[in-house]
Amino acid sequence: MIELEDVSYAYGGDTLFADLSLSVQPGSFLFLTGPSGAGKTTLLKLIYGDLLATSGRVALFGQDAAEMSRDQMALTRRRIGVVHQDCQFLDHLPVAENVALPLQVSGRADEAAQNLDDLIGWVGLTRQANQTPPQLSGGERQRAALARAVITSPDVIVADEPTGNVDWEMSQRLLTLLVELNRMGKTVLIATHDLNLIRAAKSQVNAQLLRLTRGRLESGVTL
């Protein structure tokens, strides 16, 4: 599904990581952890095509990311839903319209009317659907961001510290949603510092733990 082979990334003359390889298989549930500054967010951006590797090969659904045209990359990225750490919204639009934006942008606005209400209900935001983002709590914003990430029915969901700014109860609610997506066959990749969240997930799904540290990626890590 997504393959990284001997990938390196450098900026400003400094190498963030080198000779990194990773295979993300369909239906897998992966956690990426490691110290601040290790390059977790950069690695995620390589995985969803927002950055290109300095060297090595990144293959997204069988296509070399470095050889894709802009249009090809745009189509490929529709298959990857991303929940950013600092989820941004259009503050003048209600939550429901923010969630539907990916379909609007991709010319699939007709699908929004069919699926939007169910999706908003699934993340528990039916009462907030007509509110604007500034009216939401941190946890509500994260759930709205998750709904927006999955409205196009992507094959892969990538989440960068999705529980970093919410309390434990809300972390559990978000984890429940991500586990449900995985059980529906979606591949889930989460970058997090929260070891308690990882432990909670491993009691529910067969989650793999990766650690990025000192420029290297360690797989099969145990807590």
C-alpha positions as CSV (number, residue, x, y, z in Angstrom):
1,M,0.0,0.0,0.0
2,I,2.6,2.5,1.1
3,E,6.3,1.6,0.9
4,L,9.4,3.6,2.0
5,E,12.7,2.2,0.8
6,D,16.0,3.6,2.1
7,V,14.4,7.0,2.5
8,S,16.4,10.0,3.8
9,Y,15.2,13.5,4.4
10,A,17.4,16.6,4.9
11,Y,16.8,20.3,5.2
12,G,19.2,23.2,5.7
13,G,22.1,20.9,5.3
14,D,21.1,18.7,8.2
15,T,19.8,15.1,7.8
16,L,16.7,14.4,9.9
17,F,16.7,10.7,9.2
18,A,18.5,8.4,6.7
19,D,18.1,4.9,5.1
20,L,14.6,4.5,6.6
21,S,12.4,1.7,5.3
22,L,8.8,1.0,6.1
23,S,5.9,-1.0,4.7
24,V,2.4,0.1,5.6
25,Q,0.0,-2.8,4.9
26,P,-3.7,-2.7,4.2
27,G,-5.8,-2.9,7.3
28,S,-2.9,-2.3,9.7
29,F,-2.9,-0.2,12.8
30,L,0.4,1.5,13.5
31,F,1.6,3.9,16.2
32,L,4.7,6.1,15.5
33,T,6.4,7.4,18.6
34,G,9.8,9.0,19.4
35,P,11.2,12.2,21.0
36,S,10.3,15.7,20.0
37,G,12.3,16.8,17.0
38,A,12.9,13.2,15.8
39,G,11.0,13.9,12.6
40,K,7.7,12.1,13.2
41,T,5.6,14.8,11.4
42,T,8.1,14.9,8.5
43,L,7.8,11.2,8.1
44,L,4.0,11.4,8.1
45,K,4.2,14.1,5.4
46,L,6.3,11.8,3.3
47,I,3.7,9.1,3.7
48,Y,0.8,11.3,2.6
49,G,2.7,13.0,-0.2
50,D,3.1,16.5,1.3
51,L,6.9,16.2,1.1
52,L,9.3,14.4,-1.2
53,A,12.2,12.4,0.1
54,T,15.7,13.7,-0.3
55,S,16.8,10.2,-1.4
56,G,15.3,6.8,-1.5
57,R,11.9,5.8,-2.8
58,V,8.4,6.4,-1.5
59,A,5.7,4.4,-3.2
60,L,2.1,5.4,-2.7
61,F,-0.3,2.7,-3.8
62,G,2.2,1.4,-6.2
63,Q,3.3,4.7,-7.7
64,D,6.6,6.4,-7.1
65,A,5.8,9.7,-5.4
66,A,8.8,11.5,-7.0
67,E,7.5,10.6,-10.5
68,M,3.8,11.7,-10.0
69,S,2.4,14.8,-11.6
70,R,0.6,17.3,-9.5
71,D,-2.7,15.9,-10.7
72,Q,-1.7,12.3,-10.0
73,M,-0.6,13.3,-6.5
74,A,-3.8,15.1,-5.8
75,L,-5.8,12.0,-6.8
76,T,-3.6,9.8,-4.7
77,R,-3.9,12.1,-1.6
78,R,-7.7,11.6,-1.7
79,R,-7.0,8.1,-0.6
80,I,-5.3,9.3,2.5
81,G,-7.2,11.2,5.2
82,V,-5.1,13.4,7.4
83,V,-5.8,14.7,10.9
84,H,-3.3,17.4,11.7
85,Q,-2.1,18.2,15.2
86,D,-3.2,21.8,14.8
87,C,-6.5,21.2,13.0
88,Q,-7.4,24.3,10.9
89,F,-10.9,25.2,9.8
90,L,-12.6,28.0,8.0
91,D,-14.0,29.9,11.0
92,H,-16.8,31.6,9.1
93,L,-18.4,28.3,8.0
94,P,-20.4,26.0,10.2
95,V,-18.9,22.7,11.3
96,A,-20.9,20.7,8.8
97,E,-19.7,22.7,5.8
98,N,-16.1,22.4,7.1
99,V,-16.4,18.7,7.2
100,A,-17.8,18.5,3.7
101,L,-15.1,20.7,2.2
102,P,-12.9,17.8,0.8
103,L,-15.9,16.6,-1.2
104,Q,-16.7,20.1,-2.4
105,V,-13.1,20.6,-3.6
106,S,-12.9,17.3,-5.4
107,G,-16.2,18.0,-7.3
108,R,-18.2,15.4,-5.3
109,A,-20.6,17.8,-3.6
110,D,-23.5,15.5,-4.3
111,E,-22.0,12.9,-2.0
112,A,-22.0,15.3,1.0
113,A,-25.7,15.4,1.2
114,Q,-25.9,11.6,1.3
115,N,-23.3,11.0,4.0
116,L,-22.7,14.1,6.0
117,D,-25.5,13.8,8.6
118,D,-24.5,10.2,9.4
119,L,-20.8,11.1,9.6
120,I,-21.5,14.1,11.9
121,G,-23.6,11.8,14.1
122,W,-20.9,9.1,14.1
123,V,-18.3,11.6,15.7
124,G,-21.0,12.9,18.1
125,L,-21.3,16.4,16.7
126,T,-24.9,16.5,15.6
127,R,-25.8,19.3,18.0
128,Q,-22.7,21.3,16.9
129,A,-23.2,20.8,13.2
130,N,-24.4,24.4,12.7
131,Q,-21.9,26.0,15.0
132,T,-18.7,27.6,13.8
133,P,-15.3,26.2,14.7
134,P,-14.5,28.9,17.3
135,Q,-17.5,27.7,19.3
136,L,-16.1,24.1,19.6
137,S,-14.1,22.7,22.5
138,G,-10.7,21.1,21.7
139,G,-12.1,17.6,21.7
140,E,-15.0,18.7,19.4
141,R,-12.5,20.2,17.0
142,Q,-10.5,17.0,16.9
143,R,-13.6,15.0,16.2
144,A,-14.6,17.4,13.5
145,A,-11.1,17.1,12.0
146,L,-11.5,13.3,12.0
147,A,-14.9,13.5,10.3
148,R,-13.4,15.8,7.6
149,A,-10.4,13.4,7.1
150,V,-12.7,10.4,6.5
151,I,-15.6,11.9,4.5
152,T,-13.9,11.0,1.2
153,S,-13.7,7.3,2.4
154,P,-9.9,7.1,2.2
155,D,-8.0,3.9,2.4
156,V,-5.6,5.3,5.0
157,I,-6.1,7.6,8.0
158,V,-3.0,9.4,9.2
159,A,-3.3,11.3,12.5
160,D,-0.5,13.5,14.0
161,E,-0.9,13.8,17.8
162,P,-4.7,13.7,17.6
163,T,-5.0,13.6,21.4
164,G,-2.3,16.0,22.2
165,N,-4.6,18.8,23.3
166,V,-7.5,16.9,24.8
167,D,-8.2,15.2,28.2
168,W,-8.0,11.4,28.7
169,E,-11.8,10.9,28.3
170,M,-11.8,12.6,25.0
171,S,-8.6,10.7,24.0
172,Q,-10.6,7.5,24.6
173,R,-13.5,8.7,22.4
174,L,-11.1,9.5,19.6
175,L,-9.4,6.2,19.9
176,T,-12.7,4.4,19.8
177,L,-13.5,6.1,16.5
178,L,-10.1,5.2,15.0
179,V,-10.4,1.6,16.2
180,E,-13.9,1.4,14.5
181,L,-12.3,2.7,11.3
182,N,-9.6,0.0,11.5
183,R,-12.2,-2.7,12.0
184,M,-14.0,-1.4,8.9
185,G,-10.8,-2.2,7.0
186,K,-9.1,1.2,7.0
187,T,-5.3,1.5,7.6
188,V,-4.6,3.7,10.6
189,L,-1.3,5.4,11.4
190,I,-1.0,7.6,14.5
191,A,1.9,9.7,15.7
192,T,1.8,10.2,19.5
193,H,3.7,10.7,22.6
194,D,0.9,9.2,24.7
195,L,2.0,5.7,25.8
196,N,-1.2,5.2,27.8
197,L,-3.1,5.7,24.5
198,I,-1.0,3.1,22.8
199,R,-1.6,0.6,25.7
200,A,-5.3,1.3,25.5
201,A,-5.3,0.6,21.7
202,K,-3.3,-2.5,22.0
203,S,-6.0,-4.0,24.2
204,Q,-8.5,-3.5,21.4
205,V,-6.6,-4.0,18.1
206,N,-3.4,-5.7,16.9
207,A,-1.4,-2.4,16.9
208,Q,2.2,-2.2,15.7
209,L,4.6,0.2,17.5
210,L,7.3,2.1,15.6
211,R,9.9,4.4,17.2
212,L,11.7,7.1,15.3
213,T,14.9,8.1,17.2
214,R,18.4,9.3,16.3
215,G,17.5,9.3,12.6
216,R,16.5,5.6,12.6
217,L,13.1,3.8,12.6
218,E,12.7,0.9,15.0
219,S,9.9,-1.5,14.4
220,G,8.4,-4.2,16.6
221,V,8.9,-2.0,19.6
222,T,7.4,-3.1,22.9
223,L,6.3,-0.8,25.7
